[in-house]
């Protein structure tokens, strides 16, 4: 990051400095998703298979709802309460 003052009307590159920081940093979190096809302990110990995403609370809720819907299709339980 360049630490200097900018003159009035001077263009600021959108890919340097604080421009890369989220505007609502307090409402986002980093989430790592690991996609494992083999549930063995060796596969669970491998690093580098996951991806890290910055997500807002709304995006996280949409992801959880989608995963719950997919789980419900695999294991239907009509009496289970929804949150």
N, C-alpha and C positions, 0 to 999 in steps of 0.2 A: 504494500500500500504506500502510495506517495503521501508524505506529510507536508503539504504546502497549501498556501491560500490560492484560490482561483480568482481571476479577475472577472468583473461583471461581464456577462455575455460570452465568456470562454467556454468552449465545449468540454464536457467531462465524459470520459470514456465510461460506458455502462458496465464494463467488465473488470474494473479495478476498484480497489478500496471498499468502502462501505456499501457501494451499489450492489454488491453481491450478497449482502446480509438481508434476511427476510424483514419485511416491514413490521410484521407482528411476531417478533421473535418469541415473545412470551406465550404465544398460542400455538407453537409448533414444537415437535419433538422428533428425534431421530429414531427410526424404527428399522431394525435389521430383520430381513426375511430370509430364512434358509430353506431352500427347496431340496429335500432329501428324498431320493427314490428308494434307498436302502436303509431300513431302520436299525441296522446293526450298530453296535458300539463304535466300530471303526469308522463308519460313515458319520456318526454323530460327532466324532472328534476332528473331522476334517475342517480346516478353515478355508476361507476364500470362495465358498460356494454361494454365500448369501450376498444380498445387495442391501445397501443402506439408503433409506428414503427419508426425506424431511416431510412430515405430514402435519396438517392442522388437526384439531380435535374433530372437526366435521368430517374430514377425509378418513380419519381413523374409525369413526362411527360407521361410515359407509362400508369400509372394508370389513369390519366386524359383522355388520348386518348381512353382507354378501356371503361371508364364510359360514355364518349361522344358517342361512338359507340352503347352502350346499350341503351342510351337515344334516339338516332336516330331511333333505332328499335321500341321503344315504341311510339315515336312522330315523324314520318317522315315529314320533311320539306325540299323539294328539293331546295328551293330558299335561304335557310339560308347559309351565308358564313361560311366557316371553318377557324379556326385559327391554 
